[in-house]
Amino acid sequence: MDAVVFDLDGVLVDSERAWDEVRRAVVAGNGGTWTEAATRAMQGMSTPEWAAYLVGELGTALTADEVARAVVDEMARRYADAPPVIEGAVDAVRAVAARGPVGIASSSPPVLITSFLEFAGLTGLVPVAVSSEDVAAGKPAPDVYLEAARRLDVDPRRAAAVEDSTNGLRSAHAAGLTVVAVPNPHFPPDPQVLAATATTVLGDISELPAALERL
């Protein structure tokens, strides 16, 4: 592999439950109704996409811009002290970056990606960090991975993606990257999608450097 592109939420930071809690609170506090399908439906969506979903699908009585601001501001507040970094994630990124270029392709807004990189001391090791806000469509569309590969100046077919969610797996696979899955234990990906997209499935992010040697 000429490069490795990491997802952020669920792969490097244990943030999926926090996103869920914050969005639920905004919906409940503003006249909306949460549904069983909402959490997985929004995984991978860009900020404009999930904000529109909270308004249009869940009935939140705010504008999409107001929803986005309320959710992202609360997430940024939670990240201010310390992002919920997954054990072994920073060491895995450092080990992979020692061998070649790495990047991030995330649905998180840039402010949260930057917060993680600065807290983890990875800013200098991760030259490319693409938010789905930077492209036309969030995951499962391939846009964010294609843009990360473009900025890294690598052929997507010669890059690996590290993903945890159904929509993330679909996105990376559609972009042509070799997919390494680290399934999210709290919101596991669809088993059929996992089987169809992932070349390698890991139980823990710490297994990644060794797994990449086998690709």
C-alpha positions in Angstrom: 0.0 0.0 0.0 1.3 3.5 -0.9 -0.8 5.2 1.8 -3.2 4.5 4.6 -6.4 6.6 5.2 -8.0 6.4 8.6 -11.6 7.1 9.5 -11.8 9.1 12.7 -15.1 8.4 14.6 -15.1 4.8 15.9 -11.6 4.1 14.6 -9.4 6.6 16.4 -11.8 8.2 18.8 -14.6 6.5 20.7 -17.1 9.2 19.8 -20.0 7.5 18.2 -21.9 7.3 21.5 -21.2 10.9 22.2 -22.5 12.0 18.8 -25.6 9.9 19.5 -26.2 11.4 23.0 -25.8 15.0 21.7 -28.0 14.6 18.7 -30.7 12.8 20.8 -30.6 15.7 23.3 -31.0 18.3 20.6 -33.9 16.4 19.0 -35.7 15.8 22.3 -35.2 19.4 23.4 -36.6 20.8 20.2 -39.8 18.9 19.5 -38.4 16.1 17.5 -38.8 12.3 17.8 -35.8 9.9 17.7 -36.2 6.7 15.7 -34.5 3.3 16.0 -33.0 3.7 12.6 -31.5 7.2 13.1 -28.1 6.4 14.6 -26.9 4.1 11.8 -28.6 6.2 9.1 -26.5 9.2 10.1 -23.1 7.4 10.4 -21.0 8.8 7.7 -23.2 11.7 6.8 -21.6 15.1 6.4 -22.7 17.9 8.8 -25.2 19.4 6.4 -26.6 16.0 5.6 -27.2 14.9 9.2 -28.5 18.3 10.2 -31.1 18.1 7.4 -32.0 14.6 8.6 -32.6 15.8 12.2 -34.9 18.4 10.9 -36.6 16.7 7.9 -36.8 13.1 9.2 -37.0 13.5 13.0 -38.9 16.8 13.1 -36.5 18.9 15.1 -38.0 22.4 15.3 -34.9 24.3 14.4 -33.3 25.2 11.1 -30.6 22.8 9.8 -27.9 25.5 10.5 -29.1 25.9 14.1 -29.1 22.1 14.6 -25.6 21.8 13.2 -24.3 24.6 15.4 -25.9 23.2 18.5 -24.5 19.7 18.0 -21.0 20.6 16.8 -20.6 23.2 19.6 -21.5 20.6 22.2 -19.1 18.1 20.7 -16.3 20.7 20.6 -17.0 21.4 24.2 -16.6 17.7 25.0 -13.4 17.5 23.0 -11.9 20.6 24.7 -10.6 18.7 27.7 -9.7 15.5 25.9 -11.1 13.8 22.9 -12.1 10.2 23.7 -9.0 8.6 22.0 -9.3 4.8 21.6 -6.5 2.9 23.3 -3.7 2.0 20.9 -5.0 4.3 18.2 -2.3 7.0 18.4 0.5 4.3 18.5 -1.1 2.6 15.5 -1.1 5.9 13.5 2.5 6.6 14.4 3.6 3.1 13.4 1.9 3.3 10.1 3.1 6.9 9.4 6.7 5.7 10.0 6.3 3.5 6.9 4.5 5.8 4.5 1.9 8.6 4.1 -1.2 8.6 6.2 -4.4 10.7 6.0 -7.8 11.0 7.6 -11.1 10.8 5.8 -13.9 11.7 8.3 -17.5 12.7 8.6 -16.5 14.9 11.5 -16.3 18.7 10.9 -12.8 20.1 10.6 -12.8 21.6 14.1 -13.1 18.2 15.7 -10.5 16.6 13.4 -8.1 19.4 14.3 -8.8 19.0 18.0 -8.0 15.3 17.8 -4.8 15.8 15.8 -3.5 18.5 18.2 -4.4 16.6 21.3 -2.8 13.4 20.0 0.3 15.2 18.8 -0.2 13.9 15.2 -0.5 17.1 13.3 2.9 16.8 11.7 2.5 13.1 10.9 -0.9 13.4 9.2 -0.5 15.8 6.3 -4.0 15.2 4.9 -7.2 15.4 6.8 -10.4 15.6 4.8 -13.8 16.3 6.3 -16.9 15.3 4.4 -17.8 19.0 4.7 -15.0 19.5 2.1 -16.7 17.3 -0.6 -20.0 17.0 -2.4 -21.4 14.1 -0.4 -20.7 12.2 2.8 -20.3 8.5 3.3 -21.4 6.1 1.8 -20.5 8.1 -1.3 -16.8 7.7 -2.1 -16.0 11.4 -2.3 -14.2 11.9 1.0 -11.8 8.9 0.3 -11.2 10.0 -3.3 -10.3 13.5 -2.1 -8.0 12.1 0.6 -6.2 10.0 -2.1 -6.0 12.9 -4.4 -4.4 15.1 -1.7 -2.0 12.3 -0.8 -1.2 12.0 -4.5 -1.8 8.2 -4.6 -3.9 5.9 -6.7 -6.9 4.9 -4.5 -6.3 1.3 -5.6 -2.9 1.5 -4.0 -4.2 2.8 -0.7 -5.8 1.2 2.4 -8.8 2.5 4.4 -9.4 1.8 8.0 -13.1 1.8 8.8 -15.6 0.7 11.4 -19.2 1.5 10.2 -21.5 0.3 7.4 -21.5 3.5 5.5 -17.8 4.0 6.0 -17.0 0.5 4.6 -19.2 1.2 1.6 -17.5 4.6 1.0 -14.0 3.3 1.1 -14.9 0.3 -1.0 -16.7 2.4 -3.6 -13.6 4.6 -3.8 -11.4 1.6 -4.7 -9.3 1.5 -1.5 -8.4 -1.8 0.1 -10.6 -1.9 3.2 -9.4 -2.9 6.6 -12.3 -3.1 9.1 -12.2 -2.6 12.8 -15.9 -3.1 13.6 -17.4 -0.7 16.0 -18.4 -2.6 19.1 -21.2 -0.3 20.0 -22.7 0.1 16.5 -21.5 -3.0 14.6 -21.6 -2.7 10.8 -24.0 -4.8 8.7 -22.5 -8.3 8.5 -23.3 -8.6 4.8 -21.6 -5.2 4.0 -18.6 -6.2 6.1 -18.2 -9.4 4.2 -18.6 -7.7 0.8 -16.2 -4.8 1.4 -13.5 -5.7 3.9 -10.3 -7.5 2.9 -9.2 -7.8 6.5 -11.2 -7.6 9.7 -9.4 -6.8 13.0 -10.5 -7.0 16.5 -8.5 -4.0 17.7 -6.7 -1.0 16.1 -3.4 -2.1 17.6 -3.4 -5.1 15.2 -3.3 -2.7 12.2 0.5 -2.3 11.6 1.0 -6.1 11.4 -2.1 -6.5 9.3 -0.9 -4.0 6.7 2.3 -6.1 6.3 0.1 -8.9 5.0 -1.8 -6.8 2.4 
